[in-house]
Amino acid sequence: MRPARALPVLAALVVAGFAIFGWSWHGAKHARYVPLQVPWVISGGLAGLALIGLSMVSWHIYLCRSDDADHRAEWDAFTREAIDVLADR
């Protein structure tokens, strides 16, 4: 199995997405009127949601590709071993 260098970066992006949610809530909390809160909630909510979604999808793709590479490596090792056994006959 290869070292997972991308996972800490993607985990940090998920945390950053939740931090954007917190920043958005903090900005909306200090606005007195609802029409002044809406831009905070929409911009921060959409940006946070987009960052979390992008990070989680990238994480899933990375894990699927890593599992697929491990599976292909095992299959190649099995194939080489079978060829060696048949060559020794």
Secondary structure, DSSP 8 states (H G I E B T S, - for coil): ----SHHHHHHHHHHHHHHHHHHHHHHHHT-SSHHHHHHHHHHHHHHHHHHHHHHHHHHHHHHHHHHHHHHHHHHHHHHHHHHHHHHT-
